[in-house]
Amino acid sequence: MPICASIRRRAHAGTRRRSISRLLFPLPATRFVVNLNELLQRLCDAEVDFVVVGGFAAVLHGSTLVTRDLDVCTVLTSANVEKLRALLADLRPVHRLTPQRLSFLETPEPGQPLQNLYLETDAGAIDFLTAITGVGDFPRIRERSVEVELFGRRCSVMSLTDLIAAKRALGREKDLLVARELEAIAERLRTR
């Protein structure tokens, strides 16, 4: 069975099994509530070219991981940044890695080059990355991504092989645990 069909099948099964459409977790000591699905749906509806990476991608590939943020790989052109500001405006996005928690709607100034964005919104945390450690930049990630249907929308997800490589390259214990789980999933898929 091709990986796309396998992921598509598991994404639909996973929606029922893990109720992906209802990933609502309170974040400790913040006013934010995680609704990663809303963030993902907004990105799809705004026609931003992106690939789901990180923990959410691992879940879509069958991982038992519970994630509290959405990581996506994209190109942060001025046009894309303006699209992101428009689609996140009502969710009060702030830069979560700045002590002042600066508003994304005002910072950075238009036209300023960006590598990555780490935002907190009323729907949860979302990271926009232009490259993935151990794998490469957006065009490389996009080229090898797989397409799945989520919430009635087509969505690109980082390939299982690339996701394993990224988790291994990060080298943190939690990433290595996910990498091992994803490797077991890949092995099961190969033996089918």
Helices and strands as residue ranges (DSSP letters): H 3-18, G 20-22, E 24-26, E 33-35, H 36-45, E 50-53, H 54-60, E 69-74, H 78-88, G 89-91, E 94-95, E 116-121, E 124-129, E 131-132, E 136-137, H 138-143, E 146-150, E 153-157, H 160-170, H 173-191
